[in-house]
Amino acid sequence: GKKRKEKKEEKKKKKERKRKKKKKKEEEEEKIQKKKGEKKEKKKKKKGERVKERKKKKKDKREEKKRKK
């Protein structure tokens, strides 16, 4: 009966190690995703600003045309 107990302990330790590895991997992935997310947000902000600038330019042009008339 002793061998079976030893095998069970080995299995338990193996499972624990696997779980810890998986957890570590998931945390690393989360960090990477977070970094990527931050980068994406920065890009989005820039896009939004670009759109605002474009709209402002169009508005200015329209106002100039009105002034000329």
N, C-alpha and C positions, 0 to 999 in steps of 0.2 A: 504493500500500500504506500510505501514511502516514495517510490519512483513516480507514482501517479501524482502525488502532492507536489513533487519537485517540478514535474511537467506543467502542472497548473500554474505554479508560481512563475515559471518561464513565460508561459503564455500571457499571464497578467502583465508582466514587465514589458513584454514585447508590445502589447496593446497600448500600454501607458506611453511608451516611447513613440509609437506611431501617432497617438493622439496629440502628444506635445509637438511633434514635427508638423502635423497638419495645422495645429493652432498657430504655430510660428509662421508657417507659409501663408495662412490666411491673413495674419496681421501684416505681413510684408506686402501682400497684394493690396490690402486696404490702404496702406501708406502710399503705394504707387498710384492707386486710383485717386486718392485725395490730391496728390500732386498734380495729376493729369486734370482733375476737376478744377483745381485752382487756375491752371493754365487756360483751360477752356473758358472759364469765367472772364479772365482778362481779355481774351479774344472777343468774347461776346460784348464786353463793355466797349471795346474799340469799334466794333461793328456798329453798335448803337450810336456812338458819337459820330461816326462817319455819316450815318443816315441823317442825323440832326444837322450836320454841316451842309450836306447836300440840299436838304429842305430849305435851310436858311439862304443858301445861294440862289435857289429857285425863287424864293420870296423876294429877295433883293432885286433880281432881274425883273420880276413882275412889277415891282414898285417903280423901277427905273422906267419901264415902258409906259406906265401910267403917267409919270412925271413928264415924259417927252410929249405925250398927247396933250 
